[in-house]
Every structure is written in structure tokens, then in C-alpha cells.
Amino acid sequence: MNEADALDILQAAIWTIIIASGPAVAAGMIIGVVIALIQALTQVQEMTLTFVPKILAIMITIGVSAPFVGAQINLFTNLVFSRIESGF
């Protein structure tokens, strides 16, 4: 294994992390913006108001997107094991 192989695997790992975490991060970001707009419109500046909706949205998103995330991790695992099997 040389540096190019290690960089290829590292790039695939980082890309897998970005793709797998994308739905949960997007849901948290969208809910955060919506709650921030509601707080700005009503002038209710309670800091703890955003936590429960964000947690619920992220948990629901993780539950819904679990097959997609699992498939992405499975693809990465197959890539790594095939590289190991072929001797890089």
C-alpha cells in the first residue's frame, strides 16, 4: 500500500461520513432556521426552545434515512475489503 491507496481510502471515508451525516445535519439546520425565524417574529428569545424540536427532527430523520446510511456504510466497507482482498 502506497500513499495514493491510503489517500483514496481516506477520501472515500470522508465522503461516506459526509453523505451519511447529511440528512440528520440538514434536518437540524432546517428546524433551527425555522425556530429562529419564529423566535425573531415573536421576539421570544428562549435559548432552550430549539433543543426539543431539533432532537425530535434529527431522531425521526435518522429513523427514516437509516437504510440509506446503512447502504452507504456497506458500500464503503465493501470497497475497503475488496482493496484488502486484491492486495491494494
N, CA, C and O atoms as CSV, one atom per row, in Angstrom:
chain,resi,resn,atom,element,x,y,z
A,1,MET,N,N,0.848,-1.177,0.000
A,1,MET,CA,C,0.000,0.000,0.000
A,1,MET,C,C,0.891,1.236,0.000
A,1,MET,O,O,1.796,1.381,0.822
A,2,ASN,N,N,0.606,2.107,-0.935
A,2,ASN,CA,C,1.376,3.342,-1.016
A,2,ASN,C,C,0.500,4.528,-0.599
A,2,ASN,O,O,-0.635,4.350,-0.158
A,3,GLU,N,N,1.035,5.711,-0.743
A,3,GLU,CA,C,0.316,6.900,-0.305
A,3,GLU,C,C,-0.958,7.137,-1.098
A,3,GLU,O,O,-1.955,7.599,-0.544
A,4,ALA,N,N,-0.937,6.826,-2.388
A,4,ALA,CA,C,-2.121,7.036,-3.222
A,4,ALA,C,C,-3.271,6.144,-2.768
A,4,ALA,O,O,-4.421,6.584,-2.745
A,5,ASP,N,N,-2.975,4.893,-2.406
A,5,ASP,CA,C,-4.022,3.999,-1.914
A,5,ASP,C,C,-4.607,4.501,-0.600
A,5,ASP,O,O,-5.822,4.486,-0.403
A,6,ALA,N,N,-3.732,4.943,0.290
A,6,ALA,CA,C,-4.198,5.464,1.578
A,6,ALA,C,C,-5.050,6.710,1.388
A,6,ALA,O,O,-6.056,6.881,2.077
A,7,LEU,N,N,-4.664,7.574,0.468
A,7,LEU,CA,C,-5.448,8.785,0.204
A,7,LEU,C,C,-6.791,8.453,-0.436
A,7,LEU,O,O,-7.791,9.109,-0.146
A,8,ASP,N,N,-6.827,7.440,-1.305
A,8,ASP,CA,C,-8.093,7.019,-1.903
A,8,ASP,C,C,-9.060,6.511,-0.840
A,8,ASP,O,O,-10.242,6.853,-0.852
A,9,ILE,N,N,-8.555,5.697,0.075
A,9,ILE,CA,C,-9.406,5.170,1.134
A,9,ILE,C,C,-9.846,6.296,2.069
A,9,ILE,O,O,-10.998,6.324,2.502
A,10,LEU,N,N,-8.954,7.209,2.379
A,10,LEU,CA,C,-9.298,8.345,3.243
A,10,LEU,C,C,-10.349,9.232,2.580
A,10,LEU,O,O,-11.280,9.693,3.240
A,11,GLN,N,N,-10.204,9.469,1.292
A,11,GLN,CA,C,-11.188,10.276,0.569
A,11,GLN,C,C,-12.547,9.584,0.562
A,11,GLN,O,O,-13.574,10.234,0.759
A,12,ALA,N,N,-12.561,8.280,0.338
A,12,ALA,CA,C,-13.826,7.537,0.359
A,12,ALA,C,C,-14.443,7.560,1.751
A,12,ALA,O,O,-15.664,7.647,1.878
A,13,ALA,N,N,-13.623,7.482,2.798
A,13,ALA,CA,C,-14.138,7.513,4.167
A,13,ALA,C,C,-14.748,8.867,4.486
A,13,ALA,O,O,-15.828,8.933,5.074
A,14,ILE,N,N,-14.085,9.929,4.115
A,14,ILE,CA,C,-14.608,11.272,4.378
A,14,ILE,C,C,-15.900,11.504,3.598
A,14,ILE,O,O,-16.856,12.071,4.127
A,15,TRP,N,N,-15.928,11.066,2.344
A,15,TRP,CA,C,-17.135,11.223,1.535
A,15,TRP,C,C,-18.289,10.428,2.136
A,15,TRP,O,O,-19.424,10.903,2.148
A,16,THR,N,N,-18.012,9.220,2.636
A,16,THR,CA,C,-19.047,8.403,3.268
A,16,THR,C,C,-19.586,9.092,4.518
A,16,THR,O,O,-20.794,9.079,4.757
A,17,ILE,N,N,-18.716,9.687,5.309
A,17,ILE,CA,C,-19.154,10.400,6.509
A,17,ILE,C,C,-20.039,11.583,6.139
A,17,ILE,O,O,-21.060,11.817,6.785
A,18,ILE,N,N,-19.662,12.326,5.113
A,18,ILE,CA,C,-20.451,13.489,4.690
A,18,ILE,C,C,-21.822,13.057,4.186
A,18,ILE,O,O,-22.833,13.667,4.534
A,19,ILE,N,N,-21.862,12.016,3.373
A,19,ILE,CA,C,-23.132,11.537,2.813
A,19,ILE,C,C,-24.011,10.942,3.909
A,19,ILE,O,O,-25.219,11.177,3.927
A,20,ALA,N,N,-23.417,10.176,4.823
A,20,ALA,CA,C,-24.201,9.511,5.869
A,20,ALA,C,C,-24.750,10.505,6.893
A,20,ALA,O,O,-25.849,10.308,7.412
A,21,SER,N,N,-24.010,11.553,7.185
A,21,SER,CA,C,-24.482,12.516,8.182
A,21,SER,C,C,-25.329,13.627,7.576
A,21,SER,O,O,-25.935,14.410,8.308
A,22,GLY,N,N,-25.379,13.704,6.271
A,22,GLY,CA,C,-26.101,14.777,5.588
A,22,GLY,C,C,-27.564,14.919,5.954
A,22,GLY,O,O,-27.997,16.027,6.271
A,23,PRO,N,N,-28.357,13.840,5.926
A,23,PRO,CA,C,-29.782,14.011,6.246
A,23,PRO,C,C,-30.034,14.540,7.655
A,23,PRO,O,O,-30.879,15.417,7.836
A,24,ALA,N,N,-29.322,14.028,8.650
A,24,ALA,CA,C,-29.530,14.484,10.027
A,24,ALA,C,C,-29.088,15.933,10.203
A,24,ALA,O,O,-29.764,16.711,10.877
A,25,VAL,N,N,-27.970,16.295,9.607
A,25,VAL,CA,C,-27.486,17.672,9.705
A,25,VAL,C,C,-28.441,18.630,8.999
A,25,VAL,O,O,-28.720,19.719,9.502
A,26,ALA,N,N,-28.939,18.224,7.840
A,26,ALA,CA,C,-29.877,19.075,7.101
A,26,ALA,C,C,-31.174,19.270,7.884
A,26,ALA,O,O,-31.711,20.377,7.934
A,27,ALA,N,N,-31.676,18.197,8.495
A,27,ALA,CA,C,-32.910,18.322,9.284
A,27,ALA,C,C,-32.700,19.260,10.469
A,27,ALA,O,O,-33.551,20.104,10.750
A,28,GLY,N,N,-31.586,19.120,11.157
A,28,GLY,CA,C,-31.301,20.006,12.287
A,28,GLY,C,C,-31.155,21.452,11.859
A,28,GLY,O,O,-31.595,22.368,12.554
A,29,MET,N,N,-30.529,21.646,10.701
A,29,MET,CA,C,-30.330,23.007,10.216
A,29,MET,C,C,-31.660,23.646,9.803
A,29,MET,O,O,-31.911,24.813,10.106
A,30,ILE,N,N,-32.496,22.893,9.125
A,30,ILE,CA,C,-33.783,23.431,8.681
A,30,ILE,C,C,-34.662,23.769,9.878
A,30,ILE,O,O,-35.261,24.843,9.927
A,31,ILE,N,N,-34.741,22.857,10.839
A,31,ILE,CA,C,-35.548,23.121,12.035
A,31,ILE,C,C,-34.980,24.310,12.811
A,31,ILE,O,O,-35.741,25.124,13.335
A,32,GLY,N,N,-33.664,24.417,12.888
A,32,GLY,CA,C,-33.042,25.543,13.582
A,32,GLY,C,C,-33.389,26.872,12.944
A,32,GLY,O,O,-33.666,27.845,13.646
A,33,VAL,N,N,-33.378,26.925,11.616
A,33,VAL,CA,C,-33.720,28.173,10.921
A,33,VAL,C,C,-35.192,28.522,11.119
A,33,VAL,O,O,-35.540,29.684,11.327
A,34,VAL,N,N,-36.056,27.505,11.053
A,34,VAL,CA,C,-37.492,27.765,11.242
A,34,VAL,C,C,-37.761,28.284,12.655
A,34,VAL,O,O,-38.498,29.254,12.830
A,35,ILE,N,N,-37.169,27.644,13.656
A,35,ILE,CA,C,-37.368,28.091,15.040
A,35,ILE,C,C,-36.775,29.487,15.236
A,35,ILE,O,O,-37.355,30.309,15.944
A,36,ALA,N,N,-35.627,29.760,14.614
A,36,ALA,CA,C,-35.030,31.092,14.731
A,36,ALA,C,C,-35.933,32.155,14.112
A,36,ALA,O,O,-36.060,33.253,14.654
A,37,LEU,N,N,-36.560,31.836,12.978
A,37,LEU,CA,C,-37.494,32.792,12.374
A,37,LEU,C,C,-38.704,33.027,13.267
A,37,LEU,O,O,-39.159,34.160,13.421
A,38,ILE,N,N,-39.225,31.948,13.857
A,38,ILE,CA,C,-40.363,32.090,14.763
A,38,ILE,C,C,-39.964,32.928,15.972
A,38,ILE,O,O,-40.733,33.783,16.413
A,39,GLN,N,N,-38.782,32.694,16.507
A,39,GLN,CA,C,-38.331,33.491,17.649
A,39,GLN,C,C,-38.139,34.956,17.268
A,39,GLN,O,O,-38.444,35.853,18.055
A,40,ALA,N,N,-37.641,35.192,16.076
A,40,ALA,CA,C,-37.439,36.579,15.645
A,40,ALA,C,C,-38.775,37.291,15.427
A,40,ALA,O,O,-38.911,38.476,15.730
A,41,LEU,N,N,-39.755,36.563,14.903
A,41,LEU,CA,C,-41.058,37.185,14.657
A,41,LEU,C,C,-41.822,37.436,15.941
A,41,LEU,O,O,-42.516,38.446,16.056
A,42,THR,N,N,-41.712,36.540,16.907
A,42,THR,CA,C,-42.474,36.696,18.149
A,42,THR,C,C,-41.666,37.365,19.247
A,42,THR,O,O,-42.213,37.687,20.302
A,43,GLN,N,N,-40.398,37.578,19.027
A,43,GLN,CA,C,-39.471,38.175,19.985
A,43,GLN,C,C,-39.395,37.380,21.288
A,43,GLN,O,O,-39.176,37.945,22.359
A,44,VAL,N,N,-39.578,36.061,21.183
A,44,VAL,CA,C,-39.382,35.172,22.324
A,44,VAL,C,C,-37.956,34.645,22.203
A,44,VAL,O,O,-37.662,33.843,21.317
A,45,GLN,N,N,-37.087,35.086,23.075
A,45,GLN,CA,C,-35.677,34.729,22.978
A,45,GLN,C,C,-35.300,33.689,24.031
A,45,GLN,O,O,-34.400,33.916,24.839
A,46,GLU,N,N,-35.979,32.568,24.020
A,46,GLU,CA,C,-35.673,31.479,24.943
A,46,GLU,C,C,-34.651,30.556,24.274
A,46,GLU,O,O,-34.898,30.029,23.190
A,47,MET,N,N,-33.515,30.367,24.925
A,47,MET,CA,C,-32.424,29.598,24.325
A,47,MET,C,C,-32.738,28.100,24.253
A,47,MET,O,O,-32.257,27.406,23.358
A,48,THR,N,N,-33.537,27.609,25.186
A,48,THR,CA,C,-33.806,26.170,25.219
A,48,THR,C,C,-34.945,25.755,24.303
A,48,THR,O,O,-35.234,24.564,24.186
A,49,LEU,N,N,-35.589,26.698,23.660
A,49,LEU,CA,C,-36.742,26.397,22.816
A,49,LEU,C,C,-36.368,25.565,21.588
A,49,LEU,O,O,-37.205,24.819,21.078
A,50,THR,N,N,-35.157,25.674,21.114
A,50,THR,CA,C,-34.776,24.986,19.881
A,50,THR,C,C,-34.367,23.534,20.103
A,50,THR,O,O,-34.341,22.762,19.144
A,51,PHE,N,N,-34.047,23.137,21.332
A,51,PHE,CA,C,-33.480,21.817,21.551
A,51,PHE,C,C,-34.458,20.680,21.264
A,51,PHE,O,O,-34.112,19.749,20.536
A,52,VAL,N,N,-35.653,20.732,21.810
A,52,VAL,CA,C,-36.602,19.622,21.660
A,52,VAL,C,C,-37.024,19.427,20.198
A,52,VAL,O,O,-36.996,18.291,19.725
A,53,PRO,N,N,-37.408,20.461,19.467
A,53,PRO,CA,C,-37.761,20.229,18.060
A,53,PRO,C,C,-36.589,19.692,17.230
A,53,PRO,O,O,-36.779,18.846,16.356
A,54,LYS,N,N,-35.381,20.188,17.507
A,54,LYS,CA,C,-34.217,19.703,16.771
A,54,LYS,C,C,-33.956,18.238,17.065
A,54,LYS,O,O,-33.704,17.453,16.151
A,55,ILE,N,N,-34.016,17.865,18.337
A,55,ILE,CA,C,-33.768,16.473,18.706
A,55,ILE,C,C,-34.808,15.566,18.080
A,55,ILE,O,O,-34.466,14.514,17.541
A,56,LEU,N,N,-36.077,15.957,18.143
A,56,LEU,CA,C,-37.128,15.143,17.535
A,56,LEU,C,C,-36.942,15.019,16.025
A,56,LEU,O,O,-37.078,13.927,15.473
A,57,ALA,N,N,-36.636,16.115,15.359
A,57,ALA,CA,C,-36.452,16.080,13.908
A,57,ALA,C,C,-35.260,15.214,13.521
A,57,ALA,O,O,-35.320,14.463,12.548
A,58,ILE,N,N,-34.183,15.322,14.281
A,58,ILE,CA,C,-32.996,14.530,13.970
A,58,ILE,C,C,-33.265,13.050,14.208
A,58,ILE,O,O,-32.854,12.217,13.400
A,59,MET,N,N,-33.944,12.705,15.293
A,59,MET,CA,C,-34.256,11.299,15.562
A,59,MET,C,C,-35.179,10.717,14.492
A,59,MET,O,O,-34.971,9.591,14.041
A,60,ILE,N,N,-36.181,11.466,14.090
A,60,ILE,CA,C,-37.080,10.988,13.032
A,60,ILE,C,C,-36.323,10.836,11.714
A,60,ILE,O,O,-36.521,9.858,10.993
A,61,THR,N,N,-35.469,11.787,11.403
A,61,THR,CA,C,-34.685,11.711,10.171
A,61,THR,C,C,-33.737,10.524,10.186
A,61,THR,O,O,-33.577,9.847,9.170
A,62,ILE,N,N,-33.110,10.266,11.318
A,62,ILE,CA,C,-32.221,9.105,11.417
A,62,ILE,C,C,-33.017,7.817,11.224
A,62,ILE,O,O,-32.557,6.893,10.554
A,63,GLY,N,N,-34.208,7.761,11.812
A,63,GLY,CA,C,-35.041,6.571,11.646
A,63,GLY,C,C,-35.470,6.350,10.209
A,63,GLY,O,O,-35.496,5.217,9.730
A,64,VAL,N,N,-35.807,7.430,9.524
A,64,VAL,CA,C,-36.259,7.311,8.135
A,64,VAL,C,C,-35.093,7.025,7.187
A,64,VAL,O,O,-35.239,6.243,6.247
A,65,SER,N,N,-33.940,7.650,7.425
A,65,SER,CA,C,-32.821,7.510,6.494
A,65,SER,C,C,-31.836,6.411,6.893
A,65,SER,O,O,-30.764,6.308,6.298
A,66,ALA,N,N,-32.175,5.594,7.880
A,66,ALA,CA,C,-31.267,4.531,8.316
A,66,ALA,C,C,-30.909,3.548,7.201
A,66,ALA,O,O,-29.740,3.172,7.104
A,67,PRO,N,N,-31.852,3.107,6.347
A,67,PRO,CA,C,-31.452,2.203,5.261
A,67,PRO,C,C,-30.454,2.840,4.287
A,67,PRO,O,O,-29.537,2.173,3.808
A,68,PHE,N,N,-30.639,4.121,4.000
A,68,PHE,CA,C,-29.721,4.821,3.106
A,68,PHE,C,C,-28.333,4.930,3.719
A,68,PHE,O,O,-27.329,4.692,3.047
A,69,VAL,N,N,-28.279,5.291,5.000
A,69,VAL,CA,C,-26.998,5.420,5.687
A,69,VAL,C,C,-26.310,4.061,5.771
A,69,VAL,O,O,-25.104,3.958,5.548
A,70,GLY,N,N,-27.075,3.022,6.091
A,70,GLY,CA,C,-26.513,1.682,6.143
A,70,GLY,C,C,-25.966,1.232,4.802
A,70,GLY,O,O,-24.925,0.577,4.746
A,71,ALA,N,N,-26.650,1.574,3.726
A,71,ALA,CA,C,-26.177,1.212,2.388
A,71,ALA,C,C,-24.870,1.937,2.057
A,71,ALA,O,O,-23.974,1.356,1.445
A,72,GLN,N,N,-24.764,3.194,2.457
A,72,GLN,CA,C,-23.530,3.938,2.196
A,72,GLN,C,C,-22.352,3.357,2.971
A,72,GLN,O,O,-21.249,3.241,2.438
A,73,ILE,N,N,-22.586,2.996,4.219
A,73,ILE,CA,C,-21.521,2.398,5.026
A,73,ILE,C,C,-21.151,1.023,4.476
A,73,ILE,O,O,-19.981,0.641,4.480
A,74,ASN,N,N,-22.159,0.279,4.001
A,74,ASN,CA,C,-21.899,-1.024,3.395
A,74,ASN,C,C,-21.055,-0.893,2.128
A,74,ASN,O,O,-20.155,-1.700,1.899
A,75,LEU,N,N,-21.337,0.112,1.311
A,75,LEU,CA,C,-20.531,0.351,0.104
A,75,LEU,C,C,-19.076,0.648,0.455
A,75,LEU,O,O,-18.157,0.137,-0.185
A,76,PHE,N,N,-18.877,1.472,1.470
A,76,PHE,CA,C,-17.519,1.795,1.884
A,76,PHE,C,C,-16.806,0.561,2.430
A,76,PHE,O,O,-15.634,0.336,2.128
A,77,THR,N,N,-17.506,-0.233,3.227
A,77,THR,CA,C,-16.913,-1.446,3.783
A,77,THR,C,C,-16.532,-2.418,2.674
A,77,THR,O,O,-15.456,-3.016,2.712
A,78,ASN,N,N,-17.403,-2.578,1.694
A,78,ASN,CA,C,-17.084,-3.457,0.562
A,78,ASN,C,C,-15.883,-2.938,-0.218
A,78,ASN,O,O,-15.058,-3.725,-0.683
A,79,LEU,N,N,-15.781,-1.625,-0.365
A,79,LEU,CA,C,-14.637,-1.035,-1.053
A,79,LEU,C,C,-13.337,-1.353,-0.322
A,79,LEU,O,O,-12.354,-1.770,-0.934
A,80,VAL,N,N,-13.346,-1.150,0.992
A,80,VAL,CA,C,-12.129,-1.403,1.775
A,80,VAL,C,C,-11.763,-2.881,1.740
A,80,VAL,O,O,-10.600,-3.223,1.531
A,81,PHE,N,N,-12.745,-3.762,1.943
A,81,PHE,CA,C,-12.443,-5.190,1.956
A,81,PHE,C,C,-12.004,-5.686,0.580
A,81,PHE,O,O,-11.158,-6.576,0.492
A,82,SER,N,N,-12.561,-5.131,-0.490
A,82,SER,CA,C,-12.120,-5.546,-1.823
A,82,SER,C,C,-10.693,-5.071,-2.095
A,82,SER,O,O,-9.920,-5.758,-2.764
A,83,ARG,N,N,-10.349,-3.892,-1.573
A,83,ARG,CA,C,-8.967,-3.408,-1.727
A,83,ARG,C,C,-8.014,-4.284,-0.935
A,83,ARG,O,O,-6.911,-4.570,-1.401
A,84,ILE,N,N,-8.421,-4.722,0.268
A,84,ILE,CA,C,-7.574,-5.595,1.066
A,84,ILE,C,C,-7.425,-6.952,0.377
A,84,ILE,O,O,-6.334,-7.522,0.346
A,85,GLU,N,N,-8.519,-7.462,-0.172
A,85,GLU,CA,C,-8.518,-8.777,-0.816
A,85,GLU,C,C,-7.625,-8.794,-2.052
A,85,GLU,O,O,-6.934,-9.777,-2.320
A,86,SER,N,N,-7.648,-7.692,-2.801
A,86,SER,CA,C,-6.834,-7.638,-4.014
A,86,SER,C,C,-5.390,-7.242,-3.737
A,86,SER,O,O,-4.570,-7.188,-4.653
A,87,GLY,N,N,-5.084,-6.968,-2.485
A,87,GLY,CA,C,-3.710,-6.603,-2.144
A,87,GLY,C,C,-3.379,-5.175,-2.508
A,87,GLY,O,O,-2.215,-4.850,-2.739
A,88,PHE,N,N,-4.367,-4.329,-2.563
A,88,PHE,CA,C,-4.222,-2.916,-2.916
A,88,PHE,C,C,-3.674,-2.855,-4.295
A,88,PHE,O,O,-3.459,-1.766,-4.826
